[in-house]
């Protein structure tokens, strides 16, 4: 995910939430065992939103 700095504030917060959730999960589990569902739940976002954001 490449940030340009011109994203909407809501999008910036969501992306930061995803990064933070990933950092937490990587400390708890091995990388291959982390699922999109877990990551989305930890970031408190919808799974569909996660997929839309990461496809940018």
C-alpha positions as CSV (number, residue, x, y, z in Angstrom):
1,X,0.0,0.0,0.0
2,X,1.6,3.2,-1.1
3,X,0.6,6.4,0.7
4,X,0.8,9.7,-1.1
5,X,-0.2,12.0,1.8
6,X,-3.2,13.2,0.0
7,X,-5.6,10.6,1.2
8,X,-8.8,11.4,3.1
9,X,-8.3,11.5,6.9
10,X,-10.7,8.6,7.3
11,X,-8.6,6.5,4.9
12,X,-5.4,7.5,6.7
13,X,-6.9,6.4,10.0
14,X,-8.0,3.1,8.5
15,X,-4.6,2.4,7.0
16,X,-2.9,3.2,10.3
17,X,-5.3,0.9,12.0
18,X,-4.4,-1.9,9.6
19,X,-0.7,-1.4,10.1
20,X,-1.1,-1.3,13.9
21,X,-3.1,-4.5,13.8
22,X,-0.5,-6.2,11.6
23,X,2.3,-5.2,14.0
24,X,0.3,-6.7,16.9
25,X,-0.5,-10.0,15.1
26,X,3.1,-10.5,13.8
27,X,4.3,-10.5,17.4
28,X,1.7,-13.1,18.3
29,X,1.8,-15.4,15.3
30,X,4.0,-16.5,12.4
31,X,3.4,-14.5,9.2
32,X,1.9,-17.4,7.1
33,X,-0.7,-18.0,9.8
34,X,-2.2,-14.5,9.8
35,X,-5.5,-14.4,8.0
36,X,-7.3,-11.4,6.4
37,X,-10.2,-12.1,8.7
38,X,-8.1,-11.8,11.8
39,X,-6.4,-8.7,10.5
40,X,-9.6,-7.0,9.7
41,X,-11.1,-7.9,13.0
42,X,-8.1,-6.6,14.9
43,X,-8.2,-3.4,12.9
44,X,-11.9,-3.1,13.5
45,X,-12.8,-2.8,9.9
46,X,-14.9,-4.8,7.4
47,X,-13.1,-7.6,5.5
48,X,-14.4,-6.1,2.2
49,X,-13.0,-2.7,3.1
50,X,-9.6,-4.3,3.8
51,X,-9.5,-5.9,0.4
52,X,-10.6,-2.7,-1.4
53,X,-7.9,-0.7,0.4
54,X,-5.1,-3.2,-0.2
55,X,-5.9,-3.5,-4.0
56,X,-4.9,0.1,-4.5
